[in-house]
Each structure stands twice: as structure tokens, then as C-alpha cells.
Amino acid sequence: MRTVLVLGYLFLFLVIMIPVHLILLIIGRWNPELRYRIGNAIVYWGFRWELFQTHAEVEVKGTENIPKEPVLFVTNHRSYYDILVIHTTSTKRPGFVSKKEIKKIPFLSWWMDDICCLYLDREDLRSGMQMIKDGAELIKNGHSMVICPEGHRNQTQELLPFREGSMKMAERADCPVVPVTLIDTDQLLEARPGFNIRKGKVKVIYGEPFYMKDLPKEQRKKAGAYVRSIIEDTIKRESA
């Protein structure tokens, strides 16, 4: 029943809000910042309601670590619910870096555009470089971003390698990097066979920020591995 309610609400939201999206599209031609601000407010409350319907109990730690300026959140990736959890708890209403295939999904990709999400083509190096430039510009213009360097959802006990290029956006924007640790978000959906949404307790921990330029040169070259180790240590500490 919970699965039907959540999916039913999502479908109705995407369809009923089509006129609102079209208005935002028009607004964006003259004032992109206003479009993002309104779009983020709508999506924020939509996500809050989805989490409420799911009966997700979210424990949040470390929000005091989030700087006032725009940041790049770097996180592990366990579930579709990661997006909802970070958007509603980070205090930043960030945009997300997603795989290019999502852009082909009507309605959903429209709203992703309304909250300044970006799309990554992992097979096209030039496209990847352009995404980094676009993301850095968004951060410079006041928009925080989220990137998942594992590349896709991972429900195993061991984190996948973090792609080193994922940190280039923060380096180019000269913004703080905030490591984000997500624990048990997959228990809401992916941990069990079939598409069956269940209530559960999840944790999100925001780590201490750092600037790429402050890392030693050798560590800067392996910044992905550095953030991965922070998240790994946080998972072990929270699981002890």
C-alpha cells in the first residue's frame, strides 16, 4: 500500500505540475535564478511529503559543518532516496549530477532542470569536462551541487572507488567540499527484492569541509580516495 501511495503521489505531482513547470520555463528565460529558487522550494516540499509517506525516520548529524557559502557535496550512493534525504536536510537545496540517461525521462528531467541539475555522459570526455565547467559556474553563482563519485547506486558493504575527476568541479569553483555519509537509505527500497517501498531509519552525516587547494599536492591528486576514506571511516564509526 505504501508503494502505491508514494508512486501515485509522484505520478500526480509530475503530471499536475506541468503548467507550473511551463511557467518556470518562461521565467527562466528572463530570470534563471528566480526559476531555480521557485523550483527548489516546490521540489523541497514535494520531497518532504514523499519521505513522510514512506515513514522514513531520518537522523541528521553535522549540519553545523556546512559552510554558508555554496559547496560541493560529495557522497556515497546507496538509493534513489539519497536525493530526497540530501535535498531536504542539507540546508542548501542543491542541484545534482546525474547520468545522462535520466535526461530522456519526460516530466522528471524537467523538474531536475528546474533545480539546476546537470547530466554526465561517462562515455564522452569532452561532455564530462563541459559538465565540470557548468557545475563550477553554478557554484560560483550561488548554487551548491551534489556528486556521487561511485558512479551508480551501490548496496554492498564496501564502497566503490571514487572517480578522481569528481573533485574538479570544486577545484575550478574554489569552493568547500563537504563529505556526506549516507547509511541505510537503501533499506527504504533497494535492500529487498522487488520494487517495494518500506519504512525505515536512515542516517545522513555531513563531515567537516575542506578546500582542494589546502590539501597536500599528492593528496590533491587523489582527492576522490581521500573523501572515500572519510566516508568509510564515518560508516565504521556510526556502525560501531
Contacts in CASP RR format, 6 or more apart in sequence:
PFRMAT RR
TARGET T0000
AUTHOR 0000-0000-0000
METHOD contacts of the structure
MODEL  1
MRTVLVLGYLFLFLVIMIPVHLILLIIGRWNPELRYRIGNAIVYWGFRWE
LFQTHAEVEVKGTENIPKEPVLFVTNHRSYYDILVIHTTSTKRPGFVSKK
EIKKIPFLSWWMDDICCLYLDREDLRSGMQMIKDGAELIKNGHSMVICPE
GHRNQTQELLPFREGSMKMAERADCPVVPVTLIDTDQLLEARPGFNIRKG
KVKVIYGEPFYMKDLPKEQRKKAGAYVRSIIEDTIKRESA
2 53 0 8 1.000
2 54 0 8 1.000
2 55 0 8 1.000
2 197 0 8 1.000
2 198 0 8 1.000
2 199 0 8 1.000
3 195 0 8 1.000
3 196 0 8 1.000
3 197 0 8 1.000
5 53 0 8 1.000
6 50 0 8 1.000
6 53 0 8 1.000
6 54 0 8 1.000
6 197 0 8 1.000
7 197 0 8 1.000
9 49 0 8 1.000
9 50 0 8 1.000
9 53 0 8 1.000
10 50 0 8 1.000
13 46 0 8 1.000
14 107 0 8 1.000
14 108 0 8 1.000
14 111 0 8 1.000
15 107 0 8 1.000
17 42 0 8 1.000
17 111 0 8 1.000
18 107 0 8 1.000
20 42 0 8 1.000
21 110 0 8 1.000
21 111 0 8 1.000
21 114 0 8 1.000
24 35 0 8 1.000
24 38 0 8 1.000
24 39 0 8 1.000
24 114 0 8 1.000
25 35 0 8 1.000
25 110 0 8 1.000
27 34 0 8 1.000
27 35 0 8 1.000
27 38 0 8 1.000
28 34 0 8 1.000
28 35 0 8 1.000
33 141 0 8 1.000
35 114 0 8 1.000
36 114 0 8 1.000
36 115 0 8 1.000
36 116 0 8 1.000
36 143 0 8 1.000
38 114 0 8 1.000
39 111 0 8 1.000
39 114 0 8 1.000
39 115 0 8 1.000
40 93 0 8 1.000
40 114 0 8 1.000
40 115 0 8 1.000
41 93 0 8 1.000
42 114 0 8 1.000
43 87 0 8 1.000
43 93 0 8 1.000
43 111 0 8 1.000
43 114 0 8 1.000
43 115 0 8 1.000
44 87 0 8 1.000
44 88 0 8 1.000
44 93 0 8 1.000
47 83 0 8 1.000
47 84 0 8 1.000
47 87 0 8 1.000
47 88 0 8 1.000
48 88 0 8 1.000
50 84 0 8 1.000
51 58 0 8 1.000
51 81 0 8 1.000
51 84 0 8 1.000
51 85 0 8 1.000
51 88 0 8 1.000
54 81 0 8 1.000
54 188 0 8 1.000
54 197 0 8 1.000
54 198 0 8 1.000
54 199 0 8 1.000
54 200 0 8 1.000
55 199 0 8 1.000
55 200 0 8 1.000
56 81 0 8 1.000
56 85 0 8 1.000
56 188 0 8 1.000
56 199 0 8 1.000
56 200 0 8 1.000
56 201 0 8 1.000
56 202 0 8 1.000
57 199 0 8 1.000
57 200 0 8 1.000
57 201 0 8 1.000
57 202 0 8 1.000
58 85 0 8 1.000
58 88 0 8 1.000
58 89 0 8 1.000
58 202 0 8 1.000
58 203 0 8 1.000
58 204 0 8 1.000
59 201 0 8 1.000
59 202 0 8 1.000
59 203 0 8 1.000
59 204 0 8 1.000
60 89 0 8 1.000
60 203 0 8 1.000
60 204 0 8 1.000
60 205 0 8 1.000
60 206 0 8 1.000
61 203 0 8 1.000
61 204 0 8 1.000
61 205 0 8 1.000
61 206 0 8 1.000
62 205 0 8 1.000
62 206 0 8 1.000
62 207 0 8 1.000
63 89 0 8 1.000
63 90 0 8 1.000
63 91 0 8 1.000
63 206 0 8 1.000
65 178 0 8 1.000
65 206 0 8 1.000
65 207 0 8 1.000
65 208 0 8 1.000
65 209 0 8 1.000
66 90 0 8 1.000
66 91 0 8 1.000
66 92 0 8 1.000
66 178 0 8 1.000
66 206 0 8 1.000
66 209 0 8 1.000
67 176 0 8 1.000
67 178 0 8 1.000
67 209 0 8 1.000
69 142 0 8 1.000
69 175 0 8 1.000
69 176 0 8 1.000
70 92 0 8 1.000
70 139 0 8 1.000
70 140 0 8 1.000
70 142 0 8 1.000
70 143 0 8 1.000
70 144 0 8 1.000
70 145 0 8 1.000
70 173 0 8 1.000
70 175 0 8 1.000
71 92 0 8 1.000
71 139 0 8 1.000
71 144 0 8 1.000
71 170 0 8 1.000
71 175 0 8 1.000
71 176 0 8 1.000
71 177 0 8 1.000
71 178 0 8 1.000
71 209 0 8 1.000
72 139 0 8 1.000
72 144 0 8 1.000
72 145 0 8 1.000
72 146 0 8 1.000
72 147 0 8 1.000
72 167 0 8 1.000
72 169 0 8 1.000
72 170 0 8 1.000
72 173 0 8 1.000
72 175 0 8 1.000
72 176 0 8 1.000
72 177 0 8 1.000
72 178 0 8 1.000
73 86 0 8 1.000
73 90 0 8 1.000
73 92 0 8 1.000
73 94 0 8 1.000
73 144 0 8 1.000
73 145 0 8 1.000
73 146 0 8 1.000
73 147 0 8 1.000
73 178 0 8 1.000
73 180 0 8 1.000
73 206 0 8 1.000
74 146 0 8 1.000
74 147 0 8 1.000
74 148 0 8 1.000
74 149 0 8 1.000
74 162 0 8 1.000
74 166 0 8 1.000
74 167 0 8 1.000
74 177 0 8 1.000
74 178 0 8 1.000
74 179 0 8 1.000
74 180 0 8 1.000
74 224 0 8 1.000
74 227 0 8 1.000
75 82 0 8 1.000
75 86 0 8 1.000
75 146 0 8 1.000
75 147 0 8 1.000
75 148 0 8 1.000
75 179 0 8 1.000
75 180 0 8 1.000
75 181 0 8 1.000
75 182 0 8 1.000
75 231 0 8 1.000
76 148 0 8 1.000
76 150 0 8 1.000
76 154 0 8 1.000
76 159 0 8 1.000
76 180 0 8 1.000
76 181 0 8 1.000
76 182 0 8 1.000
76 231 0 8 1.000
76 235 0 8 1.000
77 148 0 8 1.000
77 150 0 8 1.000
77 151 0 8 1.000
77 152 0 8 1.000
77 153 0 8 1.000
77 154 0 8 1.000
77 182 0 8 1.000
78 153 0 8 1.000
78 154 0 8 1.000
78 155 0 8 1.000
78 182 0 8 1.000
78 183 0 8 1.000
78 184 0 8 1.000
78 185 0 8 1.000
78 186 0 8 1.000
78 190 0 8 1.000
79 153 0 8 1.000
79 155 0 8 1.000
79 182 0 8 1.000
79 185 0 8 1.000
79 186 0 8 1.000
79 188 0 8 1.000
79 189 0 8 1.000
79 190 0 8 1.000
80 153 0 8 1.000
80 189 0 8 1.000
80 190 0 8 1.000
81 185 0 8 1.000
81 186 0 8 1.000
81 188 0 8 1.000
81 189 0 8 1.000
81 202 0 8 1.000
82 148 0 8 1.000
82 182 0 8 1.000
82 185 0 8 1.000
83 96 0 8 1.000
83 146 0 8 1.000
85 182 0 8 1.000
85 185 0 8 1.000
85 202 0 8 1.000
85 204 0 8 1.000
86 94 0 8 1.000
86 146 0 8 1.000
86 180 0 8 1.000
86 182 0 8 1.000
86 204 0 8 1.000
87 93 0 8 1.000
87 94 0 8 1.000
87 95 0 8 1.000
87 115 0 8 1.000
89 204 0 8 1.000
90 144 0 8 1.000
90 146 0 8 1.000
90 180 0 8 1.000
90 206 0 8 1.000
92 144 0 8 1.000
93 115 0 8 1.000
93 144 0 8 1.000
94 143 0 8 1.000
94 144 0 8 1.000
94 145 0 8 1.000
94 146 0 8 1.000
95 115 0 8 1.000
95 116 0 8 1.000
95 117 0 8 1.000
95 118 0 8 1.000
95 138 0 8 1.000
95 143 0 8 1.000
95 144 0 8 1.000
95 145 0 8 1.000
95 146 0 8 1.000
96 112 0 8 1.000
96 115 0 8 1.000
96 117 0 8 1.000
96 118 0 8 1.000
96 145 0 8 1.000
96 146 0 8 1.000
96 147 0 8 1.000
97 117 0 8 1.000
97 118 0 8 1.000
97 119 0 8 1.000
97 120 0 8 1.000
97 131 0 8 1.000
97 135 0 8 1.000
97 145 0 8 1.000
97 146 0 8 1.000
97 147 0 8 1.000
97 148 0 8 1.000
98 112 0 8 1.000
98 117 0 8 1.000
98 118 0 8 1.000
98 119 0 8 1.000
98 120 0 8 1.000
99 119 0 8 1.000
99 120 0 8 1.000
99 122 0 8 1.000
99 151 0 8 1.000
99 152 0 8 1.000
100 119 0 8 1.000
100 120 0 8 1.000
100 121 0 8 1.000
100 122 0 8 1.000
100 127 0 8 1.000
102 108 0 8 1.000
102 109 0 8 1.000
102 112 0 8 1.000
102 119 0 8 1.000
103 109 0 8 1.000
103 112 0 8 1.000
103 119 0 8 1.000
116 138 0 8 1.000
116 143 0 8 1.000
118 131 0 8 1.000
118 134 0 8 1.000
118 135 0 8 1.000
118 138 0 8 1.000
118 145 0 8 1.000
119 131 0 8 1.000
120 127 0 8 1.000
120 128 0 8 1.000
120 131 0 8 1.000
121 127 0 8 1.000
121 128 0 8 1.000
121 131 0 8 1.000
122 151 0 8 1.000
132 165 0 8 1.000
132 168 0 8 1.000
132 169 0 8 1.000
132 172 0 8 1.000
133 172 0 8 1.000
135 145 0 8 1.000
135 169 0 8 1.000
135 173 0 8 1.000
136 169 0 8 1.000
136 172 0 8 1.000
136 173 0 8 1.000
137 173 0 8 1.000
138 145 0 8 1.000
139 145 0 8 1.000
139 169 0 8 1.000
139 170 0 8 1.000
139 173 0 8 1.000
139 175 0 8 1.000
140 173 0 8 1.000
140 175 0 8 1.000
145 169 0 8 1.000
146 180 0 8 1.000
147 166 0 8 1.000
147 169 0 8 1.000
149 162 0 8 1.000
149 163 0 8 1.000
149 165 0 8 1.000
149 166 0 8 1.000
149 167 0 8 1.000
149 224 0 8 1.000
149 227 0 8 1.000
149 228 0 8 1.000
150 159 0 8 1.000
150 160 0 8 1.000
150 161 0 8 1.000
150 162 0 8 1.000
150 163 0 8 1.000
151 160 0 8 1.000
151 163 0 8 1.000
153 186 0 8 1.000
153 190 0 8 1.000
154 160 0 8 1.000
155 186 0 8 1.000
155 190 0 8 1.000
155 191 0 8 1.000
159 228 0 8 1.000
159 231 0 8 1.000
159 232 0 8 1.000
159 235 0 8 1.000
161 225 0 8 1.000
161 228 0 8 1.000
162 224 0 8 1.000
162 225 0 8 1.000
162 227 0 8 1.000
162 228 0 8 1.000
163 224 0 8 1.000
164 221 0 8 1.000
164 222 0 8 1.000
164 223 0 8 1.000
164 224 0 8 1.000
164 225 0 8 1.000
165 224 0 8 1.000
166 224 0 8 1.000
167 177 0 8 1.000
167 212 0 8 1.000
167 223 0 8 1.000
167 224 0 8 1.000
167 227 0 8 1.000
170 176 0 8 1.000
170 177 0 8 1.000
170 211 0 8 1.000
170 212 0 8 1.000
171 212 0 8 1.000
171 213 0 8 1.000
171 220 0 8 1.000
174 211 0 8 1.000
174 212 0 8 1.000
174 213 0 8 1.000
175 211 0 8 1.000
176 209 0 8 1.000
176 210 0 8 1.000
176 211 0 8 1.000
177 209 0 8 1.000
177 210 0 8 1.000
177 211 0 8 1.000
177 212 0 8 1.000
177 223 0 8 1.000
177 227 0 8 1.000
178 206 0 8 1.000
178 207 0 8 1.000
178 209 0 8 1.000
179 206 0 8 1.000
179 207 0 8 1.000
179 208 0 8 1.000
179 227 0 8 1.000
179 230 0 8 1.000
179 231 0 8 1.000
179 234 0 8 1.000
180 204 0 8 1.000
180 205 0 8 1.000
180 206 0 8 1.000
180 207 0 8 1.000
180 231 0 8 1.000
181 203 0 8 1.000
181 204 0 8 1.000
181 205 0 8 1.000
181 207 0 8 1.000
181 230 0 8 1.000
181 231 0 8 1.000
181 234 0 8 1.000
181 235 0 8 1.000
181 238 0 8 1.000
182 202 0 8 1.000
182 203 0 8 1.000
182 204 0 8 1.000
183 202 0 8 1.000
183 203 0 8 1.000
183 204 0 8 1.000
183 205 0 8 1.000
183 235 0 8 1.000
183 238 0 8 1.000
183 239 0 8 1.000
184 200 0 8 1.000
184 201 0 8 1.000
184 202 0 8 1.000
184 203 0 8 1.000
185 202 0 8 1.000
187 198 0 8 1.000
187 200 0 8 1.000
187 201 0 8 1.000
187 202 0 8 1.000
188 197 0 8 1.000
188 198 0 8 1.000
188 199 0 8 1.000
188 200 0 8 1.000
188 202 0 8 1.000
189 195 0 8 1.000
189 196 0 8 1.000
189 197 0 8 1.000
189 198 0 8 1.000
192 198 0 8 1.000
203 238 0 8 1.000
205 234 0 8 1.000
205 238 0 8 1.000
207 230 0 8 1.000
207 234 0 8 1.000
212 220 0 8 1.000
212 223 0 8 1.000
213 220 0 8 1.000
215 223 0 8 1.000
215 226 0 8 1.000
219 226 0 8 1.000
END
